[in-house]
Structure formats: C-alpha cells, structure tokens
C-alpha cells in the first residue's frame, strides 16, 4: 500500500495504490483542500487514508461474505474512532447499539445485499415511532459515511443510502429568550446556590454547558484580562470526560474578562481557598472554576437536574439552560453587533450555523434595512416634488 498527493483543479487529492494479485489498483480521494497553504493538512489526510486502507485490507473483506452490521461496528471502532472525539464516538456507538443493530431489516444482510429499501425501512420505522426528522437525518449521516467507506474500498460498487428519501429538516424551534432584566433576576435568584458561578458565566459569555463546566482556573487570565474557552466536560457512559479540546476548532476562543466578571471570579477563587483551608484533606483541589463546596467539579447531569428544579421554583418564565446562550446572542444583536461578531463570541465554526439559529433577529435586521431604503426613497420623492 502506497500513497501520494496529486493536484487536480487546484485541489489536493490523496491517491492510494495497491496490488490485488498481479493487478494494480488505484483510488483517488478528494481532500477538499485548496493547494495554497494546505500541504501539511493534505499530507495528514493522506496518512490517515493509507492507514484506514491497510486496516481493512488486513481483514480480507469482500462484499459477498461481509455482513453489514459487523462491518459498521468495525468501521466505528477502527476507522471512525481514530478521527473523532471520544464523546462523539460514544454517541455514534449508542445509536448503533440501540437503533441500527436491533433493526430486523439488517439482520443477516451482507453489504452486497443491502438495498435502499432496507435503509428506508429503518427511517420510516423511526419516524412512525415518533423520532424527530433531525434525529433520523443524523442516523443517515453515519450509515452513509460507513457505506461510502465500503465503496471507497471497492467492497461495493455504489452507496445504497444515496437513493433513500430523507424526512425534511425541521425548522429550529426558538426557545425562551431572556431580556437583560430577566437575566439579572435569574442571577439574583441563583445567588448563594451551587450553580451561581455557572449562571453568571453563562449569562455573560453564552457558553455551552460543556464549556462552562470544563472551565479551569488556569484559563482565566486575571493579569491579561482574558478568559480562554478551551476545556470541556461532557457526560458519557463511563462518567464525565474532561478534555483539553472543545466541540470544534472555532469553539476554542479567548474572550475579554469584563471588570465585573474579573472581580466576581477573584471573590470565587478566594472563597475556594477558604473552603480548602477549612476542609483540609477532604477538599478536592480539582482546578475547575465551577465546583461544589468540597471542590469537586460539578457534573453535567447534576447541573442540568439542579437547574430544572431551581427554575421550577423561580417564578421566572420557563427556560432551558441552553436558552441562556440564545439570550446572550440576542442581547449582542440588540447592542448592534453583527452576525460575524456573534459567531466569534459563541464559537460557531461556520457563520451559516449562527445565521440559521438566529434567523429571527436577522430578519428583524432586514426589516430595519427595508425601512431605511423606504425612508431614503421617500425622501428623494419629496425633494423631487419640491
């Protein structure tokens, strides 16, 4: 197995070459990378593709005798598992175990025998069961990637999942959005609660749950006046996974430490030192900002449950924790910040993600522009009359 980088239409392609008996085979794989400035990234993709091919070549798999379900399980473990985060891999495996593997339509079906009807049957079954269209489309993403890999290895000639009918994407339901006054009331309500710091940080920076619970003291730059979002805490089957990576590369960001937040976090840090001195060996010096009184990091599931219980007692409008993130985005827009500024603040990898989620206030901005045009044109007409 050998490989090289080739250029076609100013894009890099990973070209794999190998022999089956005396017959030489070759496979071109699009990297999607432009030539300029991307050679190192293209070389990494080439190495990954060579490794993937070698891995499955060693299995001597053929479409005639390879069953779909074992192939997908192997693909998740040995191929996909090397290119995605552990928490994401665990979610994919859970979908495979709980949805795809138990489906009778796939039992004893080989890759060669798998048809669009098998796959469509699963999707139709899940929609009837009440599963959302967006969730079914996520199932499809993994099944399609797995089968495309089988095509890439020449195990099957074409991807049967290309010919299924997917349910239409659902319009994103906008949750509750708090005003600045309501956010202030919320922070006052949680004052003295174990989630006080969580709420203060999230209502200021619009952090994801994983980001606020993964925030460490070494990411808070008191002298520089910065706060770096570069650690996460995510629930998993085995417990909580603490990682020095964020959801995407763009999610890792550095934001200004406001004067109010700087003073508040210094108080929190001083209080944690007092608790450590008081509890002695019983205190867990975890290094995390959002902790319980004995220093242990607050876990994602415990945080969500406690938040829901507290909100039920608050008397405030119903609010999901993630709605705090939307509230911050709406406040930034109201303060005159454009969609690109909001994208950077929230850590979205693609501006279209920000635009899709916050289309409600983007439309209001268009309405303002329409009013501006109308006023301008009306002014021209009035001056013409004069």
C-alpha positions in Angstrom: 0.0 0.0 0.0 1.5 3.3 -1.1 0.0 6.8 -1.5 0.8 10.2 -2.9 -0.7 13.6 -3.2 -1.9 14.7 -6.6 -3.3 18.1 -7.7 -6.4 18.4 -9.9 -8.2 21.7 -10.5 -6.1 23.4 -7.8 -7.3 20.9 -5.1 -5.3 18.1 -3.4 -6.2 14.5 -3.9 -4.9 11.5 -1.9 -4.1 8.8 -4.4 -3.8 5.3 -2.9 -2.1 2.4 -4.9 -2.0 -1.3 -4.1 -1.9 -4.7 -5.8 -4.5 -7.4 -5.7 -2.6 -10.4 -7.0 -0.9 -9.1 -10.1 -3.5 -6.4 -10.7 -2.6 -2.8 -9.7 -5.4 -0.8 -8.2 -5.6 2.9 -7.6 -8.1 5.1 -5.6 -8.4 8.9 -5.8 -9.8 10.5 -2.7 -10.8 14.2 -2.7 -9.4 16.1 0.4 -11.4 19.2 -0.4 -8.3 21.3 0.3 -7.1 24.0 -1.9 -3.4 23.7 -2.9 -2.3 27.1 -1.4 -1.3 26.8 2.2 -2.7 23.3 2.8 0.1 20.8 2.0 0.6 19.7 5.6 -3.1 19.1 6.2 -3.3 17.2 2.9 -0.3 15.0 4.0 -2.1 14.2 7.2 -5.2 13.2 5.3 -3.1 11.0 3.0 -1.5 9.2 6.0 -4.9 8.6 7.6 -6.4 7.2 4.4 -3.4 4.9 3.9 -3.8 3.6 7.5 -7.5 3.1 7.0 -7.0 1.1 3.9 -4.3 -1.0 5.4 -6.5 -1.7 8.4 -9.4 -3.1 6.3 -7.1 -4.8 3.8 -5.8 -7.0 6.6 -9.3 -8.2 7.2 -9.6 -9.6 3.6 -13.2 -8.4 3.4 -15.4 -8.9 0.3 -18.9 -7.7 -0.4 -20.2 -11.2 -0.8 -19.4 -12.5 2.6 -19.2 -9.4 4.8 -22.4 -8.7 6.8 -23.4 -5.0 7.1 -23.8 -4.8 10.9 -20.4 -6.3 11.8 -18.8 -4.1 9.2 -20.4 -1.0 10.6 -19.4 -1.9 14.2 -15.8 -2.4 12.9 -15.9 0.9 11.0 -17.0 2.8 14.1 -14.3 1.2 16.3 -11.3 1.1 14.0 -11.8 3.8 11.4 -14.2 6.5 12.7 -12.8 6.1 16.2 -9.5 7.5 15.1 -10.8 10.7 13.6 -13.5 12.0 16.1 -13.6 12.9 19.7 -14.3 10.1 22.3 -17.6 11.7 23.4 -18.8 11.9 19.8 -17.7 8.3 19.1 -19.7 7.1 22.1 -22.8 8.8 20.8 -22.4 7.1 17.5 -21.9 3.7 19.1 -25.0 4.3 21.3 -27.1 4.9 18.1 -25.7 1.8 16.5 -26.4 -0.4 19.6 -29.8 1.0 20.3 -31.3 1.7 16.9 -29.4 0.2 13.9 -28.2 -3.1 15.3 -31.6 -4.2 16.8 -33.4 -3.4 13.5 -34.6 -6.8 12.0 -34.3 -5.4 8.5 -30.5 -5.5 8.7 -30.1 -9.0 10.3 -28.0 -11.4 8.2 -27.8 -8.8 5.3 -24.5 -8.5 3.5 -23.0 -5.3 2.2 -23.7 -6.6 -1.3 -27.2 -7.4 -0.4 -28.0 -4.2 1.3 -30.6 -2.1 -0.6 -32.1 1.3 -0.3 -35.3 -0.4 0.8 -33.5 -1.8 3.9 -32.3 1.6 4.9 -35.6 3.4 4.0 -37.4 0.8 6.2 -35.4 1.9 9.2 -36.0 5.6 8.6 -39.8 5.1 8.1 -40.0 2.9 11.2 -38.2 5.6 13.3 -40.5 8.4 12.0 -43.6 6.3 12.9 -42.1 5.7 16.3 -42.1 9.5 16.9 -38.4 10.1 16.4 -37.7 13.6 15.0 -36.7 14.2 11.4 -33.4 15.8 12.5 -32.5 12.7 14.6 -33.3 10.4 11.6 -31.1 12.5 9.4 -28.3 12.1 12.0 -28.7 8.3 11.7 -28.4 8.7 8.0 -25.2 10.6 8.2 -23.4 7.7 9.9 -24.9 5.0 7.8 -24.0 6.9 4.6 -20.4 7.5 5.8 -20.0 3.9 6.7 -21.3 2.7 3.3 -19.3 5.3 1.4 -16.2 3.8 3.1 -17.2 0.4 1.7 -17.5 2.0 -1.7 -14.0 3.6 -1.3 -12.6 0.1 -0.6 -14.3 -1.4 -3.6 -16.3 -3.7 -1.4 -19.5 -2.5 -3.0 -20.0 -0.6 -6.3 -22.3 2.2 -5.1 -23.8 3.5 -1.9 -27.4 2.3 -1.4 -28.1 5.1 1.1 -27.7 7.6 -1.8 -31.2 6.6 -3.0 -33.3 6.9 0.1 -35.9 9.6 0.8 -35.0 11.6 3.9 -37.5 13.4 6.1 -37.5 17.2 5.6 -35.3 19.2 8.0 -37.3 20.6 10.8 -37.4 24.3 11.4 -35.4 25.1 14.6 -37.8 25.9 17.4 -36.7 29.1 19.1 -36.6 28.7 22.8 -37.3 31.3 25.5 -35.0 34.3 25.2 -34.5 36.4 28.4 -34.1 40.1 28.4 -31.2 41.8 30.2 -33.6 42.5 33.1 -34.7 38.8 33.3 -31.1 37.6 33.2 -30.3 39.9 36.1 -33.3 38.5 38.0 -32.1 35.0 37.2 -28.6 35.7 38.5 -30.1 37.2 41.7 -32.2 34.1 42.2 -29.2 31.8 42.0 -27.1 33.9 44.3 -25.7 31.6 47.0 -26.7 28.5 45.1 -24.1 25.9 43.9 -24.8 27.0 40.4 -24.3 30.7 41.0 -21.0 30.8 39.1 -22.3 28.6 36.3 -25.2 31.0 35.7 -23.1 34.2 36.0 -20.6 32.9 33.4 -23.1 31.5 31.0 -25.3 34.7 31.2 -22.3 36.8 30.3 -20.5 34.7 27.7 -23.2 32.4 26.3 -21.1 29.3 27.0 -22.2 25.8 26.2 -22.8 23.5 29.2 -19.7 21.5 28.4 -17.6 24.7 28.2 -18.7 26.4 31.5 -18.3 23.1 33.5 -14.9 22.5 31.8 -13.6 26.0 32.6 -10.3 25.8 34.6 -8.6 28.5 36.7 -5.5 28.3 34.5 -7.7 29.5 31.6 -8.7 32.7 33.5 -6.0 35.4 32.9 -6.6 37.9 35.6 -3.5 39.9 34.6 -4.2 39.9 30.9 -7.9 40.4 31.4 -8.9 37.3 29.3 -10.9 34.1 29.7 -10.0 31.2 27.4 -12.6 28.6 26.4 -10.5 25.6 25.6 -11.6 22.8 28.0 -14.8 20.8 28.2 -16.7 18.4 30.5 -19.0 16.0 28.8 -21.2 13.2 30.2 -20.5 9.7 28.9 -21.5 6.2 29.7 -18.4 5.7 31.9 -18.9 9.1 33.7 -17.6 12.5 32.8 -14.9 13.1 30.2 -12.8 16.1 30.9 -10.9 17.2 27.7 -8.5 19.9 26.7 -10.4 20.3 23.5 -13.7 22.0 22.5 -16.5 21.0 20.2 -14.8 22.4 17.2 -11.6 24.3 16.5 -13.5 27.5 16.3 -15.1 26.8 19.7 -11.6 27.3 21.3 -11.6 31.0 21.8 -10.3 33.7 24.1 -12.8 36.4 25.3 -12.2 39.6 27.3 -12.6 39.3 31.0 -15.1 42.1 32.0 -14.3 44.2 35.0 -17.4 42.8 36.8 -16.6 39.2 36.0 -12.9 39.7 37.0 -13.9 41.0 40.4 -16.5 38.3 40.8 -14.2 35.4 39.9 -11.5 36.7 42.2 -14.1 36.5 45.0 -15.0 32.9 44.0 -11.3 32.0 43.9 -10.7 33.5 47.4 -13.8 31.6 48.7 -12.5 28.3 47.3 -9.2 28.9 49.1 -11.1 29.4 52.4 -13.0 26.2 51.9 -9.8 24.3 51.1 -8.2 25.6 54.3 -11.3 24.7 56.3 -11.8 21.2 54.9 -8.2 20.3 54.6 -7.6 16.8 53.1 -11.4 16.5 52.5 -11.2 19.3 49.9 -10.6 18.2 46.3 -8.3 20.7 44.6 -9.6 20.0 41.1 -8.5 23.2 39.4 -12.0 23.8 38.0 -13.9 27.1 38.4 -17.4 25.7 38.8 -17.2 23.3 41.8 -19.2 22.0 44.7 -18.3 23.3 48.2 -15.8 20.5 48.7 -14.0 21.3 45.4 -15.4 18.6 43.2 -16.3 19.7 39.6 -20.0 20.0 39.0 -21.0 17.2 36.6 -23.2 18.0 33.5 -26.1 15.7 34.5 -26.2 17.0 38.1 -26.1 20.6 36.8 -29.0 20.0 34.4 -31.2 18.4 37.0 -30.5 21.0 39.7 -31.1 23.8 37.2 -34.5 22.4 36.2 -35.5 22.0 39.9 -34.5 25.6 40.7 -36.2 27.0 37.6 -39.5 25.4 38.7 -39.2 27.4 42.0 -38.1 30.6 40.5 -41.3 32.1 39.2 -39.5 33.2 36.1 -40.6 32.3 32.5 -39.6 28.6 31.7 -36.1 28.4 30.5 -33.8 25.7 29.2 -30.1 26.1 30.2 -29.1 26.3 26.5 -31.5 29.2 26.2 -29.1 31.3 28.1 -26.7 31.1 25.2 -29.5 32.2 22.8 -30.3 35.1 25.2 -26.7 36.3 25.1 -26.7 36.2 21.3 -29.9 38.2 21.2 -28.5 40.8 23.6 -25.4 41.2 21.5 -27.5 41.7 18.4 -29.6 44.3 20.3 -26.5 46.1 21.2 -25.7 46.5 17.4 -23.2 43.6 17.0 -23.4 41.9 13.6 -23.7 38.2 12.9 -19.9 37.7 12.4 -19.2 39.3 15.8 -21.8 37.0 17.4 -20.3 33.9 15.6 -16.9 34.6 17.1 -18.3 35.2 20.6 -20.3 32.0 20.6 -17.6 29.9 18.9 -19.5 28.6 15.9 -17.3 27.1 13.3 -19.4 28.3 10.4 -21.2 31.6 10.1 -24.2 29.8 8.5 -24.7 28.0 11.8 -25.1 31.3 13.6 -27.3 32.6 10.8 -29.6 29.5 10.9 -30.0 29.5 14.7 -30.6 33.2 15.0 -32.6 33.9 11.8 -35.3 35.5 13.9 -33.2 38.6 14.7 -31.5 38.5 11.3 -34.9 39.0 9.8 -35.6 42.0 12.1 -32.3 43.5 10.8 -33.6 43.1 7.2 -36.8 44.8 8.2 -34.8 47.7 9.6 -32.9 47.9 6.3 -36.1 47.8 4.3 -37.4 50.7 6.4 -34.2 52.6 5.7 -34.5 52.1 2.0 -38.1 53.1 2.1 -37.3 56.3 4.0 -34.4 57.2 1.7 -36.6 56.7 -1.4 -39.4 58.7 0.2 -37.0 61.5 0.9 -35.9 61.5 -2.8 -39.5 61.7 -3.9 -40.3 64.6 -1.5 -37.3 66.6 -2.7 -38.3 65.9 -6.3 -41.8 67.3 -5.6 -40.4 70.5 -4.1 
